[in-house]
């Protein structure tokens, strides 16, 4: 059967790559701490009015993006059609 050598090479590379991964748990002296404490944030709650405002802003922004993309598509197609017409004329 063919392919055994390729499979063995792939397995060896997987073992090698796994060995190259960092061992953060082994480095207790590093800057990356093992703190289990959760940071406390005082974030305001999202009210339905704020969520509705964000939703409306996103709808407007998405509509603007859609219009810009449509204009670019039309311009791009116009350039392609014009160049195609120019090539077919000669």
Buried (B, 14 or more C-beta within 10 A) or exposed (E): EEEEEEEEEEEEEEEEEEEEEEEEEEEEEEEEEEEEEEEEEEEEEEEEEEEEEEEEEEEEEEEEEEEEEEEEEEEEEEEEEEEEEEEEEE
